[in-house]
Amino acid sequence: MRSKKPVLERQIFTPAEQRAAKAERVKVSEAEPYGWIAESQSSRELYILYASPYTKRLVCTCADFIYRGKDDPDYECKHVTAVLKFIGRWYLQHHYDPLQQVCGNN
C-alpha cells in the first residue's frame, strides 16, 4: 500500500500583497526639487512620484497607478509602496526619537 504524498496548500495572496512583495525590488531615490524617482525592476523605466497637495497622497506616473488608481483613491502601485517604505526608513534614521514617543511632548 502506498502512502499518499502530502498535498501542499497553495497560498493565495491579495493583489496588494503581491504588489508589496514586488515593491521590495524597486529602487527609490529623491528627485529634485521635490518628490521621488522609482526605477522599474523589469524595464529600467523611471517613474516620478510626488505628494498631491489636494489629497495629501502619493501620485505615481506609472500606467498601473494611472488606470487603476483613478477608480480607487486608496490604490497603491508597487512604486507608491516602495516610496512609502523609503520615507519611513528615512524618518526613522533622521527624525524618530523613541524617548519623545514614550515620554510625550512635555
N, C-alpha and C positions, 0 to 999 in steps of 0.2 A: 504494500500500500504506500503510495506516495503522499508526502506531506505537502500541503499547499504552501506556495510562497506567499509571504505576507504582501498584501496589496498596499502600496504607498498611497496615502491620501494626497490628492493633488490640491495644492494651496492656490486659492484664487485671491488675487489682490485687486483692490479697487483701482480705477484709473488714477486717482490721486496718489495712491501708494506707489503705483508703477512710475508716475512722474517724479515723485520724491526720490525714488531709487536712482533714476536716471540723472537727477539733479546733482548727485554726488560727483559725476564725471564732467560737469560743466565748469569751465574756468571763468572766474569773475575778477574784474578789475574796476577801479574807479575811472570815471570819464570826466573830462574837463569841458566846461566849467562845473557841471554837476551831473549826477546820475551814475550809471554803471554800464559796463560792457560785459556781455556774456558771450563766450565763444562756444559755438555749437560743437558737440562732441563728435559728430559724424562728418559734416561737410566743411568745417572750419569757417563757417559764416559767423559774422559778428552781429549781435543784436543789442540795441540800445534800450536801456530801461531807465525810467525816471519816476518820481513820485508825482502823481497828479495833484495839482493844487486844489482841485474841486472835490475829489473823492478821498484824498489822503491815502491812496493805494498805489502800488506799483503798476506801471504800464510797460508792456514789452512790445517790441516791433516784430516779433515772430508771427508767422501765419496762424499757428495754433492758438495763440492768445487773441489775435485779432478776430478770428472766426468763432471760436468757442466762448471767448470772454465777452462778446457783445450781448449774448443772451443770459449770461450768468455773472453778475457783478462780483461774486466771490471766487470766480475761477482763477486758478494759479497754474501757469505753464511751468515746465521744469526750470526755465530761466528765472522766473519770479521766485520760485522756491530756493534756487541756488543763491540769488542775491539776498534773500531774507536770512539765510544761514550766514552769508558773508557779513552782513550788517550786524547780526547777533554776535558773531565771533569778534568783530572789531570793537563793539561796545564792551564786551567782557574784558578785552585786553586794555582798553583805554579809559573807560569811564565807570565801570562797575566797582562799587565799594561795598563789600559784604557787611562791614560794620554799620554802615548807614542803613542798610536794609534791616538789620537786627535791632539796632538802637532807635530807629526812626529818624525824623528830621529835627531833633532837638538842638 
